[in-house]
Amino acid sequence: MIRELFEDKKRLLKFLLLGPVIVSLVIGIVGGILKPETILYIFIVCMALIYPVELLIVNIVAFIRAVRHPEKLLPGTDEAKLYGIMDVFTFVAGVMLSLLYAMLVEVMGVEWDAVWSKELINDEIHQPVWSGAVPTVITLVVIGVAGYAILQSRKISKTPPLVTVLCMGAIYIGLSQMVLFSIQMLKITPFEGLVYRHEYFRGLFFLPLMELPFCCVTMSARLIMRKIYEWNQDKEHNAESFAGKGPLAGLNRLLGNAASWPVVAVIAMIPVLGVVLGVLTLFGQSPDHVIRAWTETAQWNLSMMKAPPNVQYDEHYLCTVAAGGHEKVVKPLRMGERHGHRIVVNRQLLIANAFEQILEEKTPRFHRAVRNFYDTHGYPIARHIKTKFAADIVYFIMKPLEWIFLIVLYLTDAKPENRIATQYMPR
């Protein structure tokens, strides 16, 4: 069945394109969900879950078939054309899915723009790739894609062996960044610095981000095998037919032996990488950014930095949440301590806690009633505030109450500012 699938272009395209559509429609009909917007939502979820599996299956099977039947890879054959379409589809779909997964893991707490030295809150995690070296990483990946595109588009009979080897070296450079990214993201041990130690991430959550690198490795290996086989099919390319003596003749014979290309391409990486890094230096990127992109991070597999402990914003309380807004808005004052955790406090939070302390001292029964009401209605609101902009809005909503709390404090306490200043002080 798999062989028939790959031999029929239409069947393969149906397999790739209609899988999520069919599954989402089945779920909608069986579940009694017939609203178009709901079906569309289910389709997006199914696409995110099914396409990775489909792409992996297609690329693994294509690689196996390339090993067993290299003659079907020759230019002009139907299967070669199918592989070309499939590679483009795999890359485009892989990039789109990777962007989707990047947004999903950001919701889970990964802060792509947070350098290792930044103090994060609750279960947030620092960036896996140092933002200062992102231009270098992207450029090296683009170089790899360019090498792949040139090698894919040109006939081997009309391509000088040295150009072929340099393109392979460029592919190796791009793949090296993808492999390093996969190693970086494959986090098995608990992350350091998290407030809630039982809620740590494992490598399983980041596996979808490794799909595109895996597919690119199989696609590149298949392309290199194709070019070697295509070269060897031409009798004029027999390495023994090259005459001459000396180093250049030896190099000529070496490049004429297609079996040596994958090894020679490793050496060819050096000049290609040197030229690319030299150009990047003119734009403010230094050569060591190739390494620092992965080591100038914290909490990941290749990280060498020690991140500061995360600060807790207690999501049970509106004022505590509001203190996590933008600094220019909420105006944080200092660090405090609550239930054994370090928290950021601003004046609004200090006044609210001082007011609650007054209530507890002066009217304990009324305080219990207020506390019970807030725990019942305030907590469900506070637990859904996840962004700085939402925290800013809560801060402004709480402003009138802050003024009321402050008036009560000045009417009931001989030294209200002392009481306010001593809230959340470490024991």
Secondary structure as UniProt FT lines:
FT   HELIX           2..7
FT   HELIX           9..30
FT   TURN            31..32
FT   HELIX           36..68
FT   HELIX           70..73
FT   TURN            75..76
FT   HELIX           78..107
FT   TURN            108..109
FT   TURN            112..113
FT   TURN            116..117
FT   TURN            122..123
FT   HELIX           131..133
FT   HELIX           134..153
FT   HELIX           156..158
FT   HELIX           161..185
FT   TURN            192..193
FT   TURN            197..198
FT   HELIX           203..210
FT   HELIX           211..232
FT   HELIX           235..237
FT   HELIX           239..241
FT   HELIX           247..256
FT   HELIX           258..260
FT   HELIX           261..282
FT   TURN            283..284
FT   TURN            287..288
FT   HELIX           289..295
FT   TURN            301..302
FT   TURN            315..316
FT   HELIX           318..322
FT   TURN            323..324
FT   HELIX           327..330
FT   STRAND          332..338
FT   TURN            339..340
FT   STRAND          341..346
FT   HELIX           347..362
FT   HELIX           364..382
FT   TURN            383..384
FT   HELIX           388..397
FT   HELIX           399..412
FT   HELIX           416..421
FT   TURN            422..424
//
